[in-house]
Amino acid sequence: MNHDLDANKQNAIAFYRTAYLGEPSKAVEAYVGEEYIQHNPLVADGKQAFIDYFSEMARDYPSKSIEFVRAVAEGDLVALHTYQTWPNNEQYVTMDFFRFDDMGKIVEHWDSIQEIPSETKNGNPMY
C-alpha cells in the first residue's frame, strides 16, 4: 500500500499534541487503529494503558509544553523530533516513531527522551 506521507505526519503530530495536552482519549479515538503496540518501557501495550499514562501526566504536570521541531515520513513510519519544557524549566528533546496501518491509523510507537544539558562541547542545539 502507498501511504499518504503528509497525512501521516499531520496525524502523528495531532495525535501526540492532543494526548500530550490532556486529551488522550480523544487522541486514541481519532488516530489509533485496532491495536496499539507500545515500546516505551514505562507504558503497557494497548489503548487504555496509553490513555491512563497520558491522563496521569496531564494531571501531574499541567504546565508542560511541547514544540514539534520536525516530522519525517517514510513508508508506514513517521518520526517526530520534539522539544519539551516541563515544570522547573526541565527541558527535553524527544524522538518518537509511529507505525501506521493501511487505514492511516497509528498502531505502534517507539520513543527516546533525553534531558537537554546546560552546556555542550559543540554549542549546537539538540533540536
C-alpha positions, 0 to 999 in steps of 0.5 A: 500500500502507498501511504499518504506521507503528509497525512501521516505526519499531520496525524502523528503530530495531532495525535501526540499534541492532543494526548500530550495536552490532556486529551488522550482519549480523544487522541486514541479515538481519532488516530489509533487503529485496532491495536496499539503496540507500545515500546516505551518501557514505562507504558503497557501495550494497548489503548487504555494503558496509553490513555491512563499514562497520558491522563496521569501526566496531564494531571501531574504536570499541567504546565508542560509544553511541547514544540514539534521541531520536525516530522519525517515520513517514510513508508508506514513510519513517521518520526517526530523530533520534539522539544519539551519544557516541563515544570522547573524549566526541565527541558527535553528533546524527544524522538518518537516513531509511529507505525501506521496501518493501511487505514492511516491509523497509528498502531505502534510507537517507539520513543527516546527522551533525553534531558537537554544539558546546560552546556555542550562541547559543540554549542549546537542545539539538540533540536 
